[in-house]
């Protein structure tokens, strides 16, 4: 079973993504900010991380920067309502989605990203 970490400060989005991904066969953990996500990443390996950008304590960009500096082997999908796609892609993420996201499109992207492992 593929493991996904969802990082978003919006509880409704976290819960919705959690439910959708679990119904589609993924093992899911959630964090409400980048600091929580880093603690989870210290204790568990994930196949994929889905992160929002604008969050308290640590932005998604900061989180991705730290993950890349630690050279963690994890695919990353970033989601934001802001114009930050270029900043994320320069860090080498796997995919970027602008809000509002189409969840069917997100699921197809997840399937494509994790099928090659």
Secondary structure as GFF3:
##gff-version 3
##sequence-region A 1 117
A	DSSP	beta_strand	3	7	.	.	.	ID=ss1
A	DSSP	alpha_helix	11	23	.	.	.	ID=ss2
A	DSSP	beta_strand	27	31	.	.	.	ID=ss3
A	DSSP	alpha_helix	34	43	.	.	.	ID=ss4
A	DSSP	beta_strand	48	52	.	.	.	ID=ss5
A	DSSP	alpha_helix	60	69	.	.	.	ID=ss6
A	DSSP	beta_strand	75	80	.	.	.	ID=ss7
A	DSSP	alpha_helix	85	90	.	.	.	ID=ss8
A	DSSP	beta_strand	95	98	.	.	.	ID=ss9
A	DSSP	alpha_helix	103	114	.	.	.	ID=ss10
###
